[in-house]
C-alpha cells in the first residue's frame, strides 16, 4: 500500500468514527428532549396542585417585591411591535438556537462541545425532577391576575409546533427556556470568531428572559431559578468534561 493509499484509508476511517460520534450525540440529545416532553404524563392528575403552587409563587414574588409581570405586560401591550417581537423570540429563539448551537459546537468546537452538552443534560434532569415534585401553572393560565397569553392570542404557530398533548404545560419552574438560552449564549459569547456571533451570545439571553415574562409563559422567578440551575449545570458539566479529558487515574491528558 502506498503512502497516499494509507492516508486515504486513515481519512476514511477517521470520517467513519466522526460520523458515528455525531450520530451518538444526536441520539443522546434527542432522547433527552423526548423525555423532557413526555414527562407531561406525571402531571395530568395534579393540575389543582399546579395552580396552588402558582399562587404560592405569586405570593412569594409579592413578598420579595418582584411581582411586576402584569405591570410589564400591560406596558408592553401598548406597543404592537414589541409584543410581536417578544412572541417571535419566544417561539423561534429557543429550540432553533439550542439545536443550532449544539451542532455548531460539535462541528466547529469539539473540545468545548461536551461541557455545554453536559450542561443541557444535567439541568434538564434537574428540571424534570422539579417539574414532577413541584408542578406550577404558568402565568398565561391566570388571567385574573392580569396576565395575557400573547402567543396564543396572536399566533397559532407555537401551539402547532408544540401541541399541548405532548408538552408539560405545568412546568413553569424552572424556566429552561431561559436557562438553556443562557448556556448557549455563553458558548457564542466565548467561542464565536465574529463580532456578530459574540453579540448574539450577549443579547439572546436577556431577550429570552424578557420574552418568557412578556408573553406570560413564565414568572420572573422561573427565569431566575432556571438561569441559576443552568449555570450550576454548566459548572458541573465543565468539571465532568475536564475529568474525562484527563483520564480516570493518572490525570495525564490523553494524546
Phi and psi in degrees as a GROMACS rama.xvg file:
@    title "Ramachandran Plot"
@    xaxis  label "Phi"
@    yaxis  label "Psi"
@TYPE xy
-75.0389  166.047  UNK-2
-63.8951  -34.9016  UNK-3
-65.6597  -42.1793  UNK-4
-65.3797  -38.2937  UNK-5
-63.9231  -42.0884  UNK-6
-64.7373  -39.485  UNK-7
-63.9888  -40.1559  UNK-8
-64.92  -43.1226  UNK-9
-63.0873  -39.4015  UNK-10
-64.188  -43.3864  UNK-11
-63.5838  -40.6666  UNK-12
-64.1181  -42.4159  UNK-13
-64.6345  -38.3334  UNK-14
-64.0313  -41.9815  UNK-15
-62.8821  -43.6876  UNK-16
-61.739  -42.0365  UNK-17
-65.4841  -41.1974  UNK-18
-64.7829  -39.5616  UNK-19
-64.4107  -43.226  UNK-20
-62.1212  -42.6468  UNK-21
-64.5934  -42.6178  UNK-22
-61.8972  -39.3906  UNK-23
-65.1389  -41.438  UNK-24
-66.5821  -41.5493  UNK-25
-61.361  -43.0223  UNK-26
-64.1771  -40.7464  UNK-27
-64.8896  -48.9897  UNK-28
-64.557  -42.54  UNK-29
-61.9882  -41.0009  UNK-30
-61.8275  -41.7907  UNK-31
-63.3188  -40.8464  UNK-32
-65.8617  -43.5656  UNK-33
-60.6453  -44.547  UNK-34
-62.4079  -39.5282  UNK-35
-58.6906  -41.0304  UNK-36
-77.8977  -39.9681  UNK-37
-73.9901  -8.08755  UNK-38
-65.3214  -7.66589  UNK-39
-50.7511  -35.8926  UNK-40
-59.3469  -21.5664  UNK-41
-75.3588  -16.9263  UNK-42
-108.936  -10.7014  UNK-43
-56.1819  -33.5418  UNK-44
-95.7687  6.97925  UNK-45
-123.585  25.7064  UNK-46
-61.1289  -44.9798  UNK-47
-56.6112  -38.7549  UNK-48
-62.8675  -38.3849  UNK-49
-62.7246  -37.4709  UNK-50
-73.892  -35.7602  UNK-51
-64.9708  -40.5215  UNK-52
-65.7129  -34.9573  UNK-53
-63.341  -40.1729  UNK-54
-60.9373  -38.5661  UNK-55
-66.0389  -39.6216  UNK-56
-62.0272  -44.9756  UNK-57
-63.9672  -42.1689  UNK-58
-62.3416  -39.2026  UNK-59
-65.5401  -43.5871  UNK-60
-62.8825  -38.6511  UNK-61
-62.5636  -42.6242  UNK-62
-62.3796  -39.4687  UNK-63
-81.9818  -7.49944  UNK-64
76.4502  23.907  UNK-65
-119.811  16.461  UNK-66
-83.3334  78.5538  UNK-67
-115.555  -1.4025  UNK-68
-58.6838  -48.8275  UNK-69
-60.2162  -38.3297  UNK-70
-65.8459  -40.7775  UNK-71
-66.432  -41.5448  UNK-72
-61.6233  -42.306  UNK-73
-62.0681  -41.0654  UNK-74
-67.7016  -40.4668  UNK-75
-67.8629  -32.2482  UNK-76
-63.4144  -17.2268  UNK-77
-75.6373  -8.76949  UNK-78
-126.317  101.375  UNK-79
-58.2693  -38.0343  UNK-80
-62.459  -35.7876  UNK-81
-71.2269  -42.4294  UNK-82
-60.9441  -45.8435  UNK-83
-64.2135  -38.3791  UNK-84
-64.63  -45.0256  UNK-85
-64.8422  -38.6904  UNK-86
-60.8734  -43.696  UNK-87
-63.6005  -44.3852  UNK-88
-61.8152  -44.3381  UNK-89
-64.2145  -42.9445  UNK-90
-73.8613  -48.9674  UNK-91
-106.104  -3.24235  UNK-92
-97.7  5.61274  UNK-93
-107.717  -82.7902  UNK-94
-58.7092  -43.0999  UNK-95
-58.1343  -38.1677  UNK-96
-69.5176  -44.8301  UNK-97
-62.044  -50.5386  UNK-98
-64.9388  -44.9742  UNK-99
-63.7728  -41.2252  UNK-100
-66.3597  -44.2277  UNK-101
-62.3312  -40.1237  UNK-102
-63.8975  -42.2195  UNK-103
-62.1732  -43.4827  UNK-104
-64.6997  -41.9045  UNK-105
-64.42  -37.5206  UNK-106
-88.4742  -33.202  UNK-107
-110.772  -21.0525  UNK-108
-138.703  62.5817  UNK-109
-58.3194  -34.5868  UNK-110
-67.4927  -23.4696  UNK-111
-102.962  -15.0305  UNK-112
-57.3163  -45.1467  UNK-113
-61.0804  -38.7003  UNK-114
-70.6614  -32.7691  UNK-115
-74.8014  -37.3623  UNK-116
-62.6175  -42.7904  UNK-117
-59.2009  -40.1195  UNK-118
-62.4422  -40.9844  UNK-119
-64.3326  -46.2539  UNK-120
-67.7325  -42.6444  UNK-121
-66.3922  -48.3897  UNK-122
-66.2333  -34.9291  UNK-123
-63.3689  -41.4119  UNK-124
-64.415  -42.5445  UNK-125
-62.5395  -42.4921  UNK-126
-60.4839  -41.7554  UNK-127
-61.9757  -39.6322  UNK-128
-63.9419  -44.7656  UNK-129
-66.2857  -40.9275  UNK-130
-57.0523  -40.7615  UNK-131
-72.6089  -39.7201  UNK-132
-86.7411  -29.1672  UNK-133
-137.788  69.2626  UNK-134
-66.1332  141.498  UNK-135
-136.188  128.722  UNK-136
-71.4385  134.328  UNK-137
-73.0144  163.115  UNK-138
-55.4854  -34.5532  UNK-139
-61.0511  -18.3066  UNK-140
-89.7853  3.96149  UNK-141
-126.668  64.5627  UNK-142
-63.7655  -20.4177  UNK-143
-64.0372  -17.8787  UNK-144
-92.9127  0.657022  UNK-145
97.6571  8.4873  UNK-146
-79.3857  145.146  UNK-147
-127.03  125.789  UNK-148
-79.8446  85.2143  UNK-149
-68.0339  -27.9715  UNK-150
-66.3999  -50.7655  UNK-151
-68.747  -33.9996  UNK-152
-66.3118  -34.1903  UNK-153
-110.017  -16.2787  UNK-154
-155.889  152.093  UNK-155
-102.82  4.20563  UNK-156
-60.8743  -48.4724  UNK-157
-68.7765  -43.9356  UNK-158
-67.5906  -23.7611  UNK-159
-78.1113  -40.2237  UNK-160
-67.7844  -34.4888  UNK-161
-129.555  82.4804  UNK-162
-58.383  144.945  UNK-163
-57.3566  -30.4124  UNK-164
-65.5622  -19.2073  UNK-165
-115.194  6.09479  UNK-166
-125.523  137.008  UNK-167
-75.8829  104.004  UNK-168
-82.8681  -2.498  UNK-169
-117.126  42.7011  UNK-170
-119.107  52.6839  UNK-171
-69.8802  -37.9975  UNK-172
-111.851  126.518  UNK-173
-86.1203  161.596  UNK-174
-86.5003  93.5221  UNK-175
-76.6212  -13.3054  UNK-176
-56.4262  -42.5934  UNK-177
-84.5947  -44.2966  UNK-178
-57.0246  -45.7967  UNK-179
-68.9349  -36.2513  UNK-180
-65.7154  -32.4084  UNK-181
-63.8973  -44.0023  UNK-182
-64.3922  -43.1057  UNK-183
-66.1509  -35.0003  UNK-184
-64.4028  -38.5329  UNK-185
-62.2362  -39.2886  UNK-186
-61.7937  -47.5026  UNK-187
-66.7963  -44.0552  UNK-188
-64.6809  -31.8225  UNK-189
-92.9263  -23.6322  UNK-190
-117.931  -18.4485  UNK-191
-63.9836  140.105  UNK-192
-88.1785  -6.92766  UNK-193
-115.692  156.871  UNK-194
-63.3261  -39.2468  UNK-195
-62.4048  -41.6578  UNK-196
-65.1773  -42.8281  UNK-197
-67.2776  -38.5859  UNK-198
-65.0533  -39.9207  UNK-199
-58.7872  -44.0403  UNK-200
-62.9383  -33.4666  UNK-201
-77.6523  -35.174  UNK-202
-88.7731  -30.8841  UNK-203
-61.8401  -45.5084  UNK-204
-59.9634  -50.3307  UNK-205
-64.1452  -32.3849  UNK-206
-64.4167  -41.1238  UNK-207
-68.5531  -37.9648  UNK-208
-60.7848  -43.082  UNK-209
-63.7329  -39.733  UNK-210
-66.6433  -42.1435  UNK-211
-66.2152  -28.9622  UNK-212
-82.881  -47.6468  UNK-213
-74.196  -13.6228  UNK-214
-97.0519  0.14485  UNK-215
64.7058  30.8784  UNK-216
-95.1444  -18.2693  UNK-217
-148.997  152.923  UNK-218
-80.4161  161.023  UNK-219
-59.8085  -37.7073  UNK-220
-60.796  -36.5828  UNK-221
-57.8336  -44.2125  UNK-222
-66.2657  -41.1373  UNK-223
-63.6201  -43.3211  UNK-224
-68.1907  -43.2433  UNK-225
-61.1219  -41.1908  UNK-226
-65.1653  -41.3576  UNK-227
-64.609  -42.5996  UNK-228
-64.4331  -42.0562  UNK-229
-64.3248  -41.0553  UNK-230
-66.9692  -40.7833  UNK-231
-63.8045  -38.9202  UNK-232
-67.4889  -35.709  UNK-233
-65.8526  -39.4997  UNK-234
-62.5454  -46.9611  UNK-235
-65.4077  -40.817  UNK-236
-64.1854  -34.7415  UNK-237
-66.4444  -42.8508  UNK-238
-61.4599  -42.3974  UNK-239
-64.1376  -42.1642  UNK-240
-65.196  -40.651  UNK-241
-65.9113  -40.6054  UNK-242
-63.6742  -38.2657  UNK-243
-66.9118  -38.598  UNK-244
-67.6993  -33.9723  UNK-245
-77.2374  -23.6075  UNK-246
96.5802  159.05  UNK-247
-72.6807  -25.8918  UNK-248
-124.009  -55.1696  UNK-249
-76.2046  -24.8581  UNK-250
75.2867  9.618  UNK-251
-92.7643  132.554  UNK-252
-61.7965  129.463  UNK-253
-68.233  149.828  UNK-254
